[in-house]
Amino acid sequence: MESDYESDDRPPRRPPVPSKDPYVYTLQSNRHATSPKVCRDFVACVLNSVGQEDLVDVATLCTSELATNAFLHAEGDSLSLSVMIEPPRFRVLVYDASAQLPTAARLPEGDRLHGRGLGLVAALADAWGTADADPSGVYAKGVWFELLAEHKS
């Protein structure tokens, strides 16, 4: 009896080699309580897929902060997340419909429960900032962070 399965004589799969060309991945999400988790998981999946596992922890924490801010403080029904990888830079950009720019990134004193997000992003990311409205005109502003990947020899 013959099987429909053909043996795979290919060599074992090697980890992906990061490309020198930029990668861009985009996720549209409803502005909902689940948005930060969906955005976090998306960023982790992209990084793992392109062999940048070392960036996952910091990138997902920073992504969670930006997506949470968009959920809590923005207007509109949706948000957009873009992941841009242009070695050695990795950038996450979250767009929302609020034109109000975020307040300064600093860690609050005392036991305040809110206001730490952008302070964490500023402390962990290599750079962060804001962007004007997205090119399609759907979203009023973006907030981004950037990490630099270490070169592996």
N, C-alpha and C positions, 0 to 999 in steps of 0.2 A: 504494500500500500504506500503510495507516494504522498508526501506531505507538501502542503502549499508553502511551507516555510523554507526559505533558502538560507543556508549558513552564511554567516557574515565573515568573510575572510579578510576584511579590512583591518588595518592595525588599530590598536586602542585609540580612542579619541583623546586628543591633546587639549589642554586648556586653550581657550581662544587667545589669539595674539591681538593686543589692542591695536587698532588701526590708527594711522596718522590722519585719516580723514575724519571730519566731525560727524558725530552721530546726533540725531535729534529724535526724541520720542515725546509724544504729546498725549495727555490724558484729559478728557473733559469729565467733570464730575458735578453732580447736583451738590448744592450747598446744603449739606446734611451732617448730622452728628457722626456719621460713618466716614465722611470725607477724609479726615486726617489718617485713618487707618488704611483706606484705599490708596491714598497718595503715598504713604510710607511704604506699603507693600509693592507698589508700582516701581518706586525708586530702587528698592532692594532688588527686585527682579531684573531691572535694567543693569544695575551694577554687577550682579552675579553673572549675567549673561555676557558681559563684555570683559570679564576677568578682573574686575576691580573690587573684589571682596573686601579688601582692607578699608575701603571707604564706607561700607554699608552702615556701621554703627553711627558714625557722626552724621552721615547724610540722612539717615532715616530720622534721627532726632531733630535735626534742623528742618527737614521737610515737615515733620509733625507740627513743629512750632508755627511755620508759615501757613500751613493748611488750617490749623486750629484758629489762628488769627483771622483768616478769611471766613471761616465758619462763624466765629463769634462776633466779629466787628464789621464785616462787609455788608454790602447790599446785594440785591439780585438773587437769582435762583441757582446760579452755577458758579464754578470756578474752573480755571484751566491751569494745568501743570505741564511745564515743558522741562525735559531733561536734555541738556546739551553736553556732549562729551567731545572735547577737542584736546587730546592729550598734550600736556599733562593736566589740563583744566577740566573740571567737572562742575557744571552749573545747573542749579534747579531754580526755576522761575515760576512763581504762583501768581496768576492774574485773578483779580476780582472786580466787581462792579463799583466799588467805592472809590471815589476820587481822593478821599482823605488819606494823606500820607501817614505812615506809622510814626509814633513818637520815638525819641532818641532811645537807642539800645543801651540800657544800663540795668544792672541788677539792682532791684529795690532793696532797701534796708529793712531789717526786721522780718516779721513773719507774714508779710502780705502774701496772699495766695495767687494774685494775678500780677502781670507786668514783668515776668521773668523771661518770656519767650525770646524776644529779640536780643536781650542781654546774653542769653545762652548762645544764640546764633552768632552774635558778634564775638563771643569768647572762643567758639569752636571752629568757625569757618575762617578760611584764609581771606575772604572778602565778602561783603554783603552790601546791598543797596536797593534802590527802587528804580522802576522803569516806567516810562510813560505808557499810555494806552496801547493795547495790543494792536497789531497791524489791521485786524479785521474791524476794529472799532467796537467790539462787543464788551470789552472790559476796560475800566477806567485807569487802572494802574497795576503794576506788578511789583512784587518784592522777591528778591533773589539772593542766593548765597552761592559761593564758589569754594571748592576744595581743590587742592593740588595733589595729584597722585604722585607717590614716590616712584622713582624709576627703579625697576628691579633689574639687577645685573644677572 
